[in-house]
Amino acid sequence: MLSTMMNTPLGVTTLHRFGARHFASSRVGDYDGEQVKWRRYDEIDADSARLAHGLLGLGLAEGDRVGTFMWNSTRHLEVYLAVPSMGAVLHTVNCRLSPEHIAYIIDHAGDRFLIVDSRLASVLLPVLPLIPKVEYLIVTDDSASVDDPRVVAYDALLADSPADYHWPEPTENAAAGICYTSGTTGNPKGVAYSQRTTYLHALASRAVDSFAVQERDVILMLPSMFHANAWGFPYSGWMSGADMVMPGPLLQGQHLRTMIEQTRPTLTAMVPTLLGDLLRADEGQSLDLSCFRAIVSGGSAVPSSMIEVVRDRWGVPVVQGWGMTETSPMCVLSHPPKDLEGESETFWRLKSGRPVPGIEVRIVDDQGNCLPQDGVAIGELQLRGAWVTGEYLNSESDAFSSDGWLRTGDVGVVDARGYVQLTDRTKDVIKSGGEWISSVDLEDVLLQHAAVTEVAVIAIPDERWQERPLAVMVTQDQGEVTELLSELRQFLAQRVAKFWVPEYWCVRDSIPKTSVGKIDKKGLRAALASNELTVQRHDSERKIR
């Protein structure tokens, strides 16, 4: 028996039309380094229609791929709305990748058009000879900044075009957008989001136990729109009628301060490194973050000290999130349960999180057998769900189980309530003398020490134990290192198993990051292998266990 319900298509066209129709006076603002300049939803919707007419005039057809090489901006949002609503495919290109990787993903995706933020012209120039298949380079603001015969000025493309467009309704399973992984191992892999999954992800982002995006919000759009659709906020924000603030490339402390003071945002998302920058900025000159109802953090674990400082200083909860490009990316979020069962709220916020409705999580052993969700058993985390990819674009991969679950490559536990605790990446777990050491847990404890501002723990070969942990750190005080290391060893000895305490240390001015702001452990391992790291051995006892 079939239902009697209507079968209306779910997709970007649907949410685009809804936001434009019901929230015409809501605003999106571009920050220019001094102030935020606002535009209304109905203005952005009109320009998205003009863009659609312009692209149609250049020959864009259903299913064509349109790349974007852009910072977060209202222009980028116009493209977000127009291209998938036309039945074409939006491909957001990560401008922080190497020229070779940028060229690879543009070619691999089959982009016919590339819309370029003129502020990124210098980054694009070495890529241009490598992308001959791109037919049009549509450049915003200053089209002369890109010297190429394929250049079309964005404003000229919109000029004299109608401010309305008869948006088609693509089928739900048609591709709406493409995002590529960061390419930390080999070439980046493409994930094609469907019209349906984009809509469902935006709808789920509005739920109270996810991001709870709503019309009253002012979203500070810090996640990059070229990475996993800025965690879905452009679409969920538009669907909800939220005001949105676009920072462009200006993410430095003073600019963040100005945007926060001018717009008083209620919601944002960021990597822990950026949150740490805000805390340090507050130490020099008081910064009021009390306007935020929540700060979502992802990319790496947030130390307990950071969660507690943000809560105690401003009354703002930090919500950890774990997800992947492959999961659109919302997956699990660390909202505490209603009954804390004697544990502190921080205890629950430190977890990677509980799956949002639409996502299933399981853990398996090396043979693929499911393990109990008892908070003790450790295994590889696998996922499936309404907005989880089932394959990579035009690429074979072993990242999927025989029964269709996504193998994340992450190791963790799941408790009886369904909360996930990420303990490591499969390649980051350190096996020392037959015992496992979690680099993630060790990093978290080290970050609780006041002198440590950043840390990454990787394995270093050891003649006796095969592998030992190497702590690569950025510290506040660059003074006497030997004394600091002795203090850190004592600090750790009171908080972790004795055999976890590192003998190998490296103090640096900075730790390399990936293109999306995560600590680049692959780069650190390569630097270690090529003797580019200055490693000290500090082992006052010489006896590890």
N, C-alpha and C positions, 0 to 999 in steps of 0.2 A: 504493500500500500504506500502510495506517495502522499506527501503532505498537501495541504491546500494553500501554502504560503507563496507569496510572490518570490520570484527569483531575480531580484535586482542585482546588477553587478557591483562588486566591491572593488574599489581601486582608487588611484590617485585622482582621477576625474571626479569621483564622488566626493572625496574630502576637499578637493580644490573648490568645487562648486558650493559645498556646504559653508566653508569658511568665508568665501566671497559674499555669499548671500546673507549670512546671519551676523557677520562681524565686520561690516564695511568700515566702521570707524576705529577698529583696533589698529595698532600701529607697529611698524618695524623701523628701527633706527640704525643708521650707519654712523659709527664713531670715526671722526677724522683726525683724532689726536688732541682735540680741544673740546669738542662738544658732540653730542649725538643729534643728528639731523633726522627727523621723523618723516615717514611716509605712511599714509593710510592703506589698509588692506585693499580698498577699492581702487587706489592708484596702482598698487602692485599688480592686482588682478588685470587691470586695463593694459599695463605694459606686458604682462605675460601673454595676453591676447595679441598684442602688436608683434611680440617676438614670434608667436606661432605663425602669424601671417608672413613675416619675413622669412622664416625657415622654410615655409611651404613654397615661397617664391624662389628659393634657392634649390628647390627640388627634393626637400626632405620627404621621405615616404615612411609609411607604417613599418615599424621594426628597425629603422635606421638607428645607429648608435651615434649619440651626440656626447662628446667628451666635454668636461669642464675642467679648467685649470685656473681655479679661482679661490680667493680667500672668502671667509664668511662675509656676506654682504646682501643687500636687498636685491641687487642684480642676480646674484647666485640663487636667491629664493625664487625669483621670476623663472629661472631656468628649471629649478626643481619642480615648479608647478606646470609650466608649459609643455615641456618635452614629454613626460609620461602621459599627460592628459591628451596629447596629440596621437598617442599610440606608438611613439618612438621610445627609445631607451636611453635613459640618463646614465652616463658613465662618469663618475666623479674621480678625477685623477689626483693622486697624492703628489703634491709638488715638492715634498721633502724626500722623495726617493732619488736615487742616482739617475743621471740622464739615460743610462742604458735601461734601467728598470722602467722609467717613464715611457721611453720609446717602445719597450716590449709590451707594456699593458695597453698602450694606445693601438698598437698593431694587432695584438692578440684579441682585443675587444672588437676590432674592425670599425673604429670610429671614422665616419665620413666628415664630421664637423667637430671643431674644437673651439669652445668659447673660452676666451682668455682674459683674465684680469690684467690690465696693463701694468700693474704694480709687480707682476711676476714675469715681465718681459725678459729680464736678464737671466732668469732661471730657465726660461723656455728656449732661449737662443741656441744653446748647444744641442737641443733636442730636435730642432727643426729639420736638419738634414737627414735625420733618422726616421722621419715619419712622412714619407712621400705619398702615402695612400690617403692622408687627410686632404680633403678637397677644399675646405674653407676654414680660415682662422678668423673667428669673429671676436674682435678686440674691444673691450670696454674703455670708455673715457678717452684715452690717448692712443688711437690706432696707429699713429706714426711710430710708437715705441717698438713695434714689431715690423721689421723690414722684410717683407715676404710678399710675393705677388698674389698669394692666396688670401691676403688680409681683407676683411670687410669690417667697417666700423659698426659697432653695436647700435649706436644712436641712429646712424643712417639706415640701418636695417629696420628700425622701429618707426622711422619718420613716415608720416602720411598713411600709416596702416590703421585699420579700424580698431577701436578699443573694445570690441567684443569678438568672440569666436565661437563657432558651433563645435564644442568639444565632442568628439566621438566617445563611445564607451567601449574601450578595449576589453577583450575577454579576460576573465579573472586570472588565468594562468599565463597570460602573456607577460613577458619581461617588462618591468617598469624601470629598473635601475641595475647597474652593475657596480660593485665595489670589489677591489682586489685586496688580498691580504698584504701584510707589510713586506713579505719576501725575506724574512729572517733566515730561512733555509731554502736555497734555490730561488727560482723565479717566483714572483707573486702569483697567487691563484685567484681566479675570478669567481665571484659569487653573483648570480643573477637573481635579484629579488623580483617576485611577481607583483602584479597589480594587487592581487588578493592579500599576499603576505604584508605588503607595505601598508595597506589599509588596516589589517588586523593588528599589526605592531603599533600603529598610531592609536588605535582604539584601546589596546591594552595599556598603553602608556598613560592613559587618562584614569586608570583604576586607582582607588585609594591606596592599595598596597603595592603599587608600582611607583610611577613618578607623580601621579595625581595631578597631571597638567589640567589647568582650568582657565577660564576667561579672566579671572582676577590676577593671574600670574604675570609677572614681568620676567622673562627668561633671558639671562645673560648667556649668549650662545658661545661658550668657550670651546666645546668640542668642535673639531674641524669638520666642515661640511664635506670635505673630500675623504673623510674616513668614516665608514659605516653610517653614512647619512647623519653625521653629527649626533649619533646615538638615537636617531629618530626624532629629535626635538623639532626640526623645521616642519615636519608633517603633523606631529601631535599638537604643536603650538598653533599652527594654522587651523587645524580642525577644531581647536578649543577656543579660538579667538584671543589667545594670549598676546600681549605685547612682547616683542623680541628685540634684543639689542645685539647688533652685529659688530664685533670688534675689529674686523679685518685682520691684519698681521700684528696689531698692537696689543700684546699680551704681557708687557712688562709691568712691574709693580705700580708705577705712578699712573699708567694708563688704566689699569684695573681700578685703582683708587678713584680716578676721575669718573669712570663709568658708573661705579657703585654709588658715588656721592650724587651724581646727576640723575640717575634713573631709579635708584633704590630697588634693585631686582629682588624677586622673591624666590627664584629657583635658578640653579646653575649646576653644571657638571664639569668635573676636571680630574686630571691625574693628581696623585698625591704630591708630586714635585711642585706643581703650581699652588696647591693649597699650602704647602710649606713656605713658598715665596710670600703668600699673603700674610702668614703668621709672622714672618720676619719683618715684613713691611710695617706691621702693626707695632713692633717693638721700637722702631725708630720714630714713628709718628702715628698716633692713635688712629685706628681704622675701625669704623663701625660697620659690622656685618650683621647686625641684628635685624635687618630688613629681610634676610633670607629665612624662609620657612624650612628649607632643607638644602643641603649641598650634597650632591651625588658624586661619589668618587669611584673611579675604576682605573684599570690598567695595571695596577699592582696593589698590594695590601697596604692599608692605612694603619700606621702604628696606633696603639691604644692612647699614647700620650697626646697625639694630634686630635683624636676624636674627643678626648676629655677637655682639652684646651678650648676647642671651638665651642663645645657645649657650655663650659663654665664661664668663658669670657663673653659670649654673645647669646647663649641660649639656643644655639642652632644645632639640630641633629645632623650628623654626617651619615649618609646612607651609602654603604659599600655596594658595589655592583660588580658582577662578573659576567662577562659575555664575550663574544667573538664576532668578527666580521661575518662568520658563518651563521650567526644567530640574530642578525639584523640590527643591533647586537643584544637587545635586552634578554636576559636569561634568568639570573637569580639576584635578589636584592635583600639587604640585611635589615629589614624592619623587625624589631623585636616582637615576640609573641605577646598576647594579652596577659598571660600568666608567666612570669619570669622564673618561677620555681626556685626562688632563692638566689638566682644568679643576677648580677647587675645588668643594667641595660647595655653597658659597654661590652659585656661578655657576648651578647647577641650581635651587637653592631660590628664586632671584630670578625664575625663569620663572613664568608663570601656571600651567603644569603640563602633564602628559600626560593624555589622556582615560582615565577609568576604563572598564573593560569594560562595554559597553552603550551607549556614546556614540561617535559618529563626528563628526569635525571636518574641514572643508575650507575653503580660502580661494579667493575669486573676485575678478575684476576688476570694473570698473564695468559691463561688458556681461554679467556673469554667467559668464564663462569661468573654469574651474578653473585655478588657478595651481600651480606646482610647490611641494612641501613640501621646500624646500632651505635654510630658515633665512634666505633673502635676500628672496624675493618677498613683497611686502606687499599684502594684500587684505582684503576683508570676511570675517569669520569666520562660517561657517554651520554649523548643527548638526542632527543627527537622532539618535534613539535611543529606548530602551525607556521612558524617563520624560521625554521632551521633548514639549511640547504641539504639536499639529498645527493648532490654531486657538485663537482667543480666545472666551470665553464670550459668546454673543449679540452679537458685534462683528465687523465686517469690518475687515480690516487688510491692509496690503501687506508685512507682516513675514515672509511665506513665499514661497519661490521657486516657480517654475512646476513643479518636480519635487519639491516637498514638504519642502524643508529650511527650518529656522528661520533667518531673517536676523537676526543679533544686533545689528547696528548698531555692532559693535566691529571695529576694524582691528588686524591683527597679522600675524605670521609663524608658520609651522609648520616645524620642522626635520625631518631625515630620520628621527629617532627618534620623531617624533610630538609633541614638546614644543611647546606653544603659548606664544608671547610676545605678550601684548597690548601694542600700541603706542599705541592711542588709541581714543576713540569717533569715529565718522565725523563727528560734528558738532564734535568737539573738536580735530581736526587743524588746525594753523595753516599756512596757505599764504602764504608771505612771498616776494614777488618771484619767484613761480613755483617756489619750493622748499618742501618739506614740513618742518615742525618738529613733533616729537612732544611734546605737553604732558606725557604720562606720563613719558617718559624725562627731560625737563627737571626735572620735579618730583622724580624719584628722585635726581638728582644734587644738587639744592639741599638735599634732606633729609640728605645726607651731611655738610653743614656744621653744626658744633656749635651755631651760633646760631639755626638754623632749626628750629622745632618742628612747624609745619604749613605747607603751601604748596599753592596751586592756581594753575595756569597757564591763562589763557584768552587768546583773541585780542583785540587792540585795534586799531581802524582806524588806519592810517598813510597819510599823504598820498603818500609815495614808494613804499612797499613793499606797499600795500594792507592787509596785516595784519602785526602784530608781536606777540610774546609779552608778556603782562602777568603778572608774578609777584605774586600776592597772598599775603602771608606773615604768620604769627605768629612772633615771635622771642623768645628768652629775655631779651635785653637791649634794653630800650626806650630806650637812650641815643642817642648820635649816629648818626642814620640815614644821613647822607651818607657817613660813614666806613664803615659796615657795607655799604652798597650798592657802594661802590668795592671793598671786600674780596670781596664775592660775585661781582662781575663778573670779578675776577682769578681767583677760585676756579673759575668756570665756564670761563673761557678756556683753562684747562689740561686740561679734561675733555670739552668738546663743541666742535662746529664753531663757528667764530667768529660766523657769522650767526645762531646759536641764542641768543647771549647777549642777554638782554633789556636794553632801555633804559628800559622802563616798569615801575614798582614801586609796590606799595601795601602798607604795613605796618599791620596791624590787631590789635586785642585778640583777635579770634576770627574764624573763617571759618564761614559758615553751613553747616548740615548738613541732609540730607534726613531723612525720618521713620525711616529705617533706619540712620542714622549715617554715610552717605556724604557727601562734600563736595558741596555743591549748586552746581555750575557754572552751571546755568540761572539760579539766583538771583543769582549774581555777575554774569553777563552782563546781567541785567535792571538790577541796581544800577549797572553801568557805563553802560548806555544812558541811565539817568535821572540821571546825574551824582552818584550817591550814594557813589561811591568816591573817595577822595583819592589821586590818581595823581601820582607824581613821575617826572620824566624824569631819569635819571642816565646820561649818555653822555659819558664823559671823552674819547673819541676822535672822536665825531661821525661817524666812518666805520664803517659796519656791516660791510662786507666789502671 
